[in-house]
Amino acid sequence: MSEETSKSGQIRKHIAIGGLVEIVQKADQRSGALTEGYVKRILTNSPNHPHGIKVMLDTGEVGRVKIIHDEE
């Protein structure tokens, strides 16, 4: 499995508290602008979501995960 497909922002178990991710906020959905930050809380309860798992960053920003950065 390649690096890009190994971790999906659509699967809750791939996202860790304190992990570095890039999210798209509600206001940026049309433009697709991404915001980078560290996960403070996971807001989606279901194990997966087709548009990405909703999280809150340590800065308080909320959005759906598009990219998960590996901590290696």
PEDA-V428115 format. One record per pair of residues at least 4 apart in sequence whose C-alpha atoms are under 7 Angstrom apart, sorted by the first residue. I is the first residue (numbers start at 0). J is the second residue. D is the distance in whole Angstrom. If there is no record, write none. Layout:
i = (I I)
j = (J J)
d = (D D)
//
This chain:
i = (0 0 1 6 6 7 8 8 8 8 8 8 9 9 9 9 9 9 10 10 10 10 11 11 11 14 16 16 16 17 17 17 18 18 19 19 19 19 19 20 20 20 20 20 20 20 21 21 21 21 21 21 21 21 22 22 22 22 22 22 22 22 23 23 23 23 23 23 23 23 23 23 24 24 24 24 25 27 27 36 36 37 37 38 38 38 38 39 39 39 40 40 40 41 41 41 42 42 42 43 43 47 48 51 51 51 52 52 53 53 53 54 54 54 55 55 55 55 56 56)
j = (4 5 5 13 67 13 51 52 64 65 66 67 47 48 49 50 51 52 46 47 48 52 46 47 52 18 38 39 40 37 38 39 37 38 36 37 38 67 68 35 36 37 64 66 67 68 33 34 35 36 64 65 66 67 33 34 35 62 63 64 65 66 27 28 31 32 33 34 62 63 64 65 28 61 62 63 62 31 32 56 57 56 57 54 55 56 57 55 56 57 54 55 56 53 54 55 53 54 55 52 53 52 52 63 64 65 63 64 62 63 64 61 62 63 59 60 61 62 60 61)
d = (7 6 6 6 7 7 5 6 5 5 6 7 5 5 6 6 4 5 6 4 7 7 5 6 6 7 5 6 6 5 5 6 5 6 6 5 7 6 6 6 6 6 7 6 5 6 6 5 4 6 6 6 5 7 5 5 6 5 5 4 5 7 6 6 6 6 5 6 5 6 7 7 6 6 4 7 6 6 5 6 7 5 6 7 6 5 6 6 5 5 6 5 7 6 4 6 5 5 7 6 5 7 6 5 5 6 5 6 5 4 6 6 6 6 6 6 4 7 5 6)
//
